[in-house]
Amino acid sequence: MEGRTLRLPAGSTTEPQTGSGPDARRTRRVVTAWIAVTLVASTLTVVGPPVAGMGVAAAHAACRYAHRGPHETSRGHAQHAVVCLMNNARRHHGRHRLRAKGSLRQSGKRHSSYMRRHRCFSHQCSGEKDLVARVMATPYLPCHCTWRLGENIARGQGRRASPAAIVSAWMHSPPHRAEILSPSLRDVGVGVVWGSKRNRRANVGTFTADFGSKRHY
């Protein structure tokens, strides 16, 4: 598991004090004077049985296909179930609903597919663009606004790759939970792929949830 936070004040075109090297240089290339960005990214491999509690388990029954693993339902149904479960958790904690955005789903699906194709599990695999650049390649960004982005990824096998198991595991991991419940994040898109590079019928699921919010001038 890993987490990363990057903050850039509006008008800044230099890397923040929190980091340097390739990530900072990539960020410097895509940031302009009218962008303020907070980027948070966390990874999770679901290796144990599905966990319950913290207001999540009770919400599972309200979301269709939540307990179905890879190939037991469509990827579209799994994506909708993940969003449903996260919104149920947010409602339980007094947060506003996340709005499903096709553009963020597009960036999430591309990343999940890239991870499967390259047998990688990371927010940025070798030869791949980082999260900011991936979202910049969709209609979500750029914009004349301030914006925030976040990302959770997870991978599991069998029922440990059901939407219920993935969201429950995220909710039991502080950095993932913080993104799901963040009042500053308003939009979400979830990309899901089944199978592995060598066997698309493998009982494995890879999930990417891309979060965002925008405030126009």
Secondary structure by P-SEA (a helix, b strand, c coil): cbbbbbbbcccccccccccccaaaaaaaaaccccccbbbbbbbbbbccccccccccccccccccccccccccccaaaaaaaaaaaaaaaaaaacccbbbbbaaaaaaaaaaaaaaaaaccccccccccccaaaaaaacccccccccbbbbbbbbccccccccaaaaaaaaaacaaaaaaaaccccccbbbbbbccccccccccbbbbbbbbbccccc
